[in-house]
Amino acid sequence: MFAKNTFWNLVYQLTAVVAGFLVPRAIIGVYGSEVNGLVTSLTQFIGYFALVEAGISGAATFALYKPLAQGDWRGVNIVASASRAFYQKSGAVFLALMVGLSVIYPVFVSAGAMLPWEIVALTFLLGAKVVVDFFSLSKYRVFLTADKKNWLIQLASTVYTLLNTGIIIVFSYLRAPVVAVYALALAAVFARSAILAVYTRRRYPEFDCKVDYGDFKLPQRWDALFLQILGAVQSGAPVILATVLCGNMSEVSVLAVYLLISNGLQMIPNVLGTGLQASFGRQIANGDYGALRVSYRPYRALVYSVSAVACGCAFSLILPFVDLYAGNFHDADYHNALLGFLVVLNVFLYHGKSSQGLLVIAAGMYHETRWQTCMQALIIIVLGIPLTMGFGIVGTIAASCVSNAYRVVDLLLFEPTRISRDTVSTSLSAFGLYVLQTALIAMPGYLLSSLACTWTLWAAVAAALVLWGVAVVCLTLALLDKGSFRSIFKRFVRNR
């Protein structure tokens, strides 16, 4: 199941990354940087409003572990029914927030030749995907995640991404009005929901999310809500701060292009951790900390090693990539070396805490970590406002780096002492190896980056750096973390 989950998650993440680059390129090329900046900004605001459901997913998934392990379908259905009711209430609140955004946003933001009614319509069209999630998709996604059927969620999401991307690109290049493009793209949302609904009903005839759940309440829902809201503040603050303080949709578009690369790199831990949250969660629930450490240490080493290769290459290749990607866009300056460095540094720090963050979620430790997460969000806001006002989008990402650095230190100490019952020195040593690996991979990249002046040469340099990176992480793991290296090697041989 691990291999199947990992494969389909990899397919989805790669599809999402490619789509993430193709769609903005089509939008900028046809409609301009301001429209792309508008879509990016609206999407981020809508993402914040979608947090009215935050806490339901994490709390419901955690609550389903025990009844699923025991084959208690009555318990499963009670949790599923409660989460369905909460999702519907949250969906109603989300719709109300969307009405407010559609009225207020056009007053403060303009995007080239787009009329206010077009901005209102675009707001609702971008939010429609979330509405469908609330009322039809979410209850199936929670159940399948708890039952370690992540592969199906990724398969359905891949179908959605392919359809959505194809529709947007085709009709953009046909020069259809941007509102019409996103209206047609809604068809892809219903395809994803249909896949999950049909599979769940056929595979699990016992599953019923319409039973009377009585006075059942999702445990730790509000602590999970708190954690997810603050996490969203951390991830979404750069675009929001740029929208409010810079006031220039073209600059938001520049930031969005660099964040496309950042988002693609940040997906790496998601691929490697597919299905492991449930496995770790069950080990923690059973108090089997010895088995937890045996399975967690190689996972952490693998995340760090893959991230070191990705970030080590990205430090030197991000600017040549942006120059090639945005070379034909002349309505904004996309060349910014400092911004590129800080974006990759931010991803490097994000990866430094991602494996520990997965354990926090698996353990359901939302309450125990809420103040640390609050401090992380507070740092990016308190620092982000003056830095964005003084240095623009570069200052925004600098604040995000400081915020992530604080959280890395916190989780490196919290995870071994409060969750895995490991030693702090083991946690710090793993992170130190991650820093060493990234530095060794990045150094030759700066010498080769000047050669990447065409797509062919960029791909050749990237391939050479990846091969160098794989050699570096294998050698350093074999020398400095033999236990994790043997475990990872055996797992790959077993899955061949």
C-alpha positions in Angstrom: 0.0 0.0 0.0 2.9 2.4 0.8 4.3 1.9 -2.7 0.9 2.4 -4.3 0.2 5.5 -2.3 3.7 6.9 -3.0 3.4 6.3 -6.7 0.0 8.0 -7.2 1.0 10.9 -4.9 4.2 11.3 -7.0 2.1 11.3 -10.2 -0.3 13.9 -8.7 2.5 16.2 -7.4 4.3 16.1 -10.7 1.1 16.8 -12.6 0.3 19.7 -10.2 3.8 21.1 -10.6 3.7 21.0 -14.4 0.1 22.5 -14.4 1.3 25.2 -12.0 3.8 26.4 -14.5 1.7 26.0 -17.7 -1.5 27.8 -16.4 0.2 31.1 -15.3 2.3 31.1 -18.5 -0.9 30.9 -20.5 -2.7 33.6 -18.4 0.2 36.0 -18.5 0.9 35.5 -22.2 -2.8 36.1 -23.2 -4.2 38.4 -20.5 -1.1 39.9 -18.9 0.7 39.9 -15.5 -2.0 42.0 -13.8 -4.7 39.4 -14.4 -2.3 36.6 -13.3 -1.6 38.6 -10.1 -5.3 39.1 -9.6 -6.0 35.3 -9.9 -3.2 34.5 -7.5 -4.4 37.1 -5.0 -8.0 35.9 -5.1 -7.0 32.3 -4.8 -5.0 33.1 -1.6 -7.9 35.0 -0.1 -10.3 32.2 -1.0 -7.8 29.7 0.6 -8.1 31.7 3.8 -11.9 31.7 3.8 -11.8 27.9 3.2 -10.2 27.7 6.7 -13.7 27.7 8.1 -13.5 24.0 7.7 -10.0 23.8 9.3 -9.9 21.4 12.1 -12.7 19.1 10.8 -10.3 17.2 8.5 -7.5 16.7 11.0 -9.8 15.9 13.9 -12.0 13.6 11.9 -9.1 11.7 10.4 -7.6 11.2 13.9 -11.0 10.1 15.3 -11.4 7.4 12.6 -8.1 5.6 13.3 -9.4 3.6 16.2 -12.8 2.4 14.8 -11.2 1.6 11.5 -8.5 -0.5 13.2 -11.2 -2.3 15.2 -13.6 -2.8 12.2 -16.2 -0.8 14.1 -18.4 0.5 11.3 -20.9 2.0 13.7 -18.2 4.2 15.1 -16.9 5.0 11.6 -20.3 6.1 10.4 -20.9 8.3 13.5 -17.6 10.1 12.9 -18.3 10.4 9.2 -21.8 11.7 9.7 -20.6 14.3 12.3 -17.8 15.5 9.9 -20.4 15.7 7.1 -22.7 17.9 9.1 -19.8 20.2 10.2 -18.6 20.5 6.6 -22.1 21.6 5.5 -22.2 24.3 8.2 -18.8 25.4 7.3 -19.8 25.6 3.6 -22.6 27.9 4.4 -20.2 30.2 6.3 -17.8 30.1 3.3 -20.5 31.2 0.9 -21.3 34.2 3.1 -17.6 35.1 3.2 -17.4 34.8 -0.6 -20.2 37.3 -1.0 -18.4 39.7 1.2 -15.1 39.3 -0.7 -16.8 39.8 -4.1 -18.3 43.1 -2.9 -15.2 44.5 -1.2 -12.3 43.3 -3.4 -13.2 45.3 -6.6 -13.3 48.5 -4.5 -9.7 48.2 -3.4 -8.0 46.3 -6.2 -8.0 46.8 -10.0 -6.5 44.6 -12.7 -5.9 46.3 -16.0 -8.9 46.4 -18.2 -11.0 44.0 -16.1 -14.4 45.5 -15.1 -15.6 45.3 -11.5 -18.4 42.8 -12.4 -15.7 40.5 -14.0 -13.7 40.5 -10.8 -16.9 39.7 -8.9 -17.7 36.8 -11.3 -14.1 35.5 -11.2 -14.2 35.5 -7.4 -17.2 33.2 -7.3 -15.8 31.0 -10.0 -12.5 30.5 -8.2 -14.4 29.8 -5.0 -16.8 27.3 -6.5 -14.2 24.5 -6.3 -14.1 24.9 -2.5 -17.9 24.9 -2.3 -18.0 21.5 -4.1 -15.3 20.3 -1.7 -17.5 21.3 1.3 -20.7 19.7 0.2 -19.6 16.6 -1.7 -15.9 15.7 -1.5 -14.6 16.3 2.0 -16.4 13.5 3.8 -15.0 10.9 1.4 -11.5 12.4 1.5 -11.3 12.2 5.3 -12.5 8.6 5.4 -10.1 7.4 2.6 -7.2 9.2 4.3 -7.8 7.5 7.6 -8.0 4.1 5.8 -4.7 4.8 4.0 -6.4 5.0 0.6 -4.5 8.2 -0.3 -3.7 6.8 -3.7 -7.4 7.2 -4.8 -7.5 10.8 -3.6 -4.3 11.5 -5.6 -5.7 9.7 -8.7 -8.9 11.7 -8.6 -6.9 14.9 -8.0 -4.7 14.1 -11.0 -7.8 13.7 -13.2 -9.1 17.1 -11.9 -5.7 18.8 -12.5 -5.4 17.5 -16.1 -8.9 18.5 -17.0 -8.7 21.9 -15.3 -5.3 22.7 -16.9 -6.4 21.6 -20.4 -9.5 23.6 -20.3 -7.8 26.8 -19.1 -4.9 26.5 -21.6 -7.1 25.7 -24.6 -9.6 28.4 -24.1 -7.0 31.0 -23.1 -5.2 30.5 -26.3 -8.5 30.8 -28.1 -8.7 34.2 -26.4 -12.0 33.5 -24.7 -12.9 36.0 -21.9 -11.0 35.1 -18.7 -14.4 34.8 -16.9 -15.6 32.3 -19.4 -12.4 30.3 -19.2 -12.7 29.7 -15.5 -16.5 29.0 -15.8 -15.7 26.2 -18.2 -13.0 24.9 -16.0 -15.5 24.1 -13.3 -16.4 20.9 -15.1 -13.2 19.3 -13.8 -14.2 19.8 -10.1 -17.3 17.5 -10.5 -15.2 14.7 -12.1 -13.0 14.5 -9.0 -16.0 14.3 -6.6 -17.6 11.6 -8.8 -14.6 9.3 -8.7 -14.3 9.4 -4.9 -18.0 9.0 -4.3 -18.4 6.0 -6.7 -15.4 4.2 -5.3 -16.3 4.7 -1.7 -19.9 3.5 -2.2 -18.9 0.4 -4.1 -15.9 -0.6 -2.0 -17.4 0.1 1.4 -21.1 -0.7 1.3 -21.1 -0.4 5.2 -20.1 3.3 4.9 -23.0 5.6 5.7 -22.4 9.3 6.5 -26.1 10.0 7.1 -26.6 8.2 10.4 -27.7 10.0 13.5 -24.5 11.0 15.3 -26.3 12.3 18.4 -24.1 14.6 20.5 -20.8 13.3 19.2 -18.2 16.1 18.8 -15.0 15.8 17.0 -12.2 15.6 19.5 -9.5 18.4 19.3 -11.4 20.1 16.4 -10.7 23.6 17.7 -7.1 22.9 18.5 -6.7 21.5 14.9 -8.5 24.6 13.6 -6.1 26.8 15.5 -3.1 25.0 14.1 -4.3 25.0 10.5 -5.3 28.7 10.5 -1.9 29.7 11.8 -0.3 27.3 9.2 -2.2 29.0 6.5 -1.1 32.4 7.7 2.4 31.3 7.4 2.0 29.9 3.8 -0.3 32.6 2.5 1.1 35.7 4.1 3.5 36.6 1.3 0.8 37.0 -1.4 -1.6 38.7 1.1 1.1 41.2 2.2 2.1 41.9 -1.4 -1.5 42.5 -2.4 -2.3 44.9 0.5 1.0 46.7 0.9 2.5 46.7 -2.6 -0.8 47.4 -4.3 0.6 46.4 -7.7 -0.8 43.2 -9.3 2.2 42.9 -11.6 4.5 42.7 -8.5 2.1 40.0 -7.1 2.5 38.2 -10.4 6.3 38.3 -10.1 6.1 36.8 -6.6 3.6 34.2 -7.8 6.1 32.9 -10.4 8.8 32.4 -7.8 6.3 30.8 -5.5 5.3 28.3 -8.2 8.9 27.0 -7.9 8.6 27.1 -4.1 5.3 25.2 -4.1 6.7 22.6 -6.4 9.7 22.0 -4.1 7.5 22.0 -1.0 5.5 19.1 -2.4 8.4 16.7 -1.9 7.6 15.8 1.7 4.0 15.2 0.7 5.1 12.6 -1.8 7.4 10.8 0.7 4.9 10.9 3.6 1.9 9.4 1.7 0.0 7.0 3.9 2.6 7.3 6.7 0.6 9.7 8.8 -1.9 6.9 9.5 0.8 4.4 10.2 2.6 6.7 12.6 -0.7 7.7 14.2 -1.5 4.0 15.0 1.9 3.4 16.5 1.6 6.4 18.7 -2.0 5.5 19.7 -0.7 2.0 20.7 2.3 3.4 22.6 4.7 1.5 20.5 7.5 4.1 20.5 10.3 1.7 19.7 8.6 0.8 16.4 7.9 4.5 15.8 11.5 5.4 16.0 12.6 2.5 13.8 10.2 3.7 11.0 10.5 7.4 11.6 14.3 7.8 11.5 14.7 6.5 7.9 11.7 8.5 6.8 13.2 11.7 8.2 16.6 10.9 6.6 14.9 10.3 3.2 13.0 13.5 3.4 16.1 15.5 4.3 18.2 13.7 1.6 15.6 14.3 -1.2 15.1 17.9 0.0 18.8 18.5 0.0 19.0 17.4 -3.7 16.0 19.6 -4.6 17.1 22.7 -2.7 20.8 22.3 -3.5 20.0 22.3 -7.2 17.3 25.0 -6.9 19.7 27.5 -5.3 21.7 27.8 -8.5 19.0 27.0 -11.1 16.0 29.1 -10.0 17.1 32.3 -11.6 18.0 30.8 -15.0 14.7 29.0 -14.9 12.7 32.2 -14.2 14.7 34.1 -17.0 13.7 31.4 -19.5 10.1 31.0 -18.2 9.3 34.7 -18.2 11.7 35.8 -21.0 8.8 36.8 -23.3 6.9 38.8 -20.6 7.7 42.5 -20.8 5.0 44.0 -18.6 6.9 43.3 -15.3 10.6 42.6 -14.3 10.8 38.9 -13.3 14.6 38.9 -12.8 15.4 39.1 -9.1 18.4 37.1 -7.8 17.9 38.0 -4.1 14.2 37.0 -4.3 15.2 33.7 -5.9 17.7 32.9 -3.2 15.3 33.7 -0.4 12.5 31.7 -1.9 14.7 28.6 -2.0 16.1 29.3 1.5 12.5 29.4 2.7 11.8 26.0 1.2 15.0 24.6 2.7 13.8 25.7 6.1 10.3 24.4 5.5 11.7 21.0 4.6 13.7 21.2 7.8 10.5 20.8 9.9 8.2 18.9 7.6 8.9 15.4 8.9 8.5 16.6 12.5 5.3 18.3 11.5 3.9 15.1 10.1 4.5 13.4 13.5 2.7 16.3 15.3 -0.4 15.7 13.1 -0.2 11.9 13.4 0.0 12.3 17.2 -3.0 14.7 17.2 -0.9 17.2 19.2 -2.7 20.2 18.1 -3.2 21.7 21.5 0.4 21.1 22.6 1.8 23.0 19.7 -0.6 25.8 19.2 1.4 28.5 20.9 4.6 27.7 19.0 2.6 27.8 15.7 1.1 31.1 16.9 4.6 32.5 17.4 5.6 31.4 13.9 2.6 33.2 12.4 3.2 36.3 14.6 6.8 36.6 13.4 5.9 36.7 9.7 3.2 39.3 10.3 5.1 41.6 12.7 8.3 41.4 10.5 6.5 41.1 7.2 4.6 44.4 7.4 7.7 46.7 7.8 9.9 44.6 5.6 7.4 44.5 2.8 6.8 48.3 3.1 10.6 48.8 3.0 11.8 46.2 0.5 8.7 45.0 -1.3 8.3 41.3 -2.1 11.9 40.5 -1.1 11.1 41.7 2.4 8.0 39.5 2.6 10.0 36.4 1.8 12.7 37.4 4.3 10.2 37.5 7.0 8.9 34.1 6.1 12.4 32.7 6.3 12.8 34.0 9.9 9.5 32.6 10.8 10.3 29.1 9.4 13.8 29.2 11.1 12.1 29.7 14.5 9.8 26.7 13.8 12.6 24.5 12.7 14.4 25.0 16.0 11.2 24.5 18.0 10.3 21.2 16.3 13.8 19.8 16.4 13.5 20.0 20.2 9.8 19.2 20.6 9.5 16.1 18.4 12.1 13.9 20.2 11.1 14.9 23.7 7.3 14.9 23.3 6.4 12.5 20.5 9.0 9.9 19.4 10.8 9.7 22.9 14.1 9.9 21.0 17.2 12.0 22.0 17.6 15.7 21.0 21.1 15.0 19.8 19.8 12.5 17.2 17.3 15.1 16.0 20.0 17.8 15.7 22.5 15.5 14.0 19.9 14.6 11.3 19.3 18.3 10.6 23.1 19.0 10.6 23.5 16.3 8.0 20.8 17.9 5.9 22.6 21.2 6.0 25.9 19.6 5.0 24.2 17.7 2.1 22.6 20.8 0.7 25.8 22.9 0.9 27.8 20.2 -0.9 25.2 20.0 -3.7 24.8 23.7 -4.1 28.4 24.7 -4.4 29.2 23.3 -7.9 25.8 24.5 -9.1 26.8 28.1 -8.9 29.7 27.4 -11.2 27.4 25.7 -13.7 24.4 28.0 -13.6 25.8 30.4 -16.1 25.7 27.7 -18.7 21.9 27.3 -18.4 21.0 29.9 -21.0 18.6 27.7 -23.1 16.0 25.2 -22.0 18.2 22.3 -23.4 21.3 23.5 -21.5 19.2 24.2 -18.4 17.9 20.6 -18.5 21.4 19.3 -19.0 22.8 21.2 -16.1 19.9 20.2 -13.9 20.4 16.5 -14.8 24.1 16.8 -13.9 23.4 18.5 -10.6 20.8 15.9 -9.7 23.2 13.0 -10.4 25.8 14.8 -8.3 23.2 15.4 -5.5 22.2 11.7 -5.4 25.9 10.7 -5.1 26.4 13.2 -2.3 23.4 12.1 -0.2 24.1 8.4 -0.7 27.8 8.8 0.3 27.0 11.1 3.3 24.2 8.8 4.6 26.4 5.7 4.2 29.2 7.3 6.2 27.2 9.3 8.8 23.8 7.6 9.2 24.4 3.9 8.4 21.2 2.7 10.1 18.9 5.0 8.0 20.9 4.2 4.8 20.5 0.5 5.3 16.8 0.8 6.0 16.1 3.0 3.0 18.1 0.7 0.7 16.3 -2.4 1.9 12.9 -0.7 1.4 13.7 0.2 -2.2 15.1 -3.2 -2.9 11.9 -4.8 -1.4 9.6 -2.6 -3.5 11.3 -3.4 -6.8 
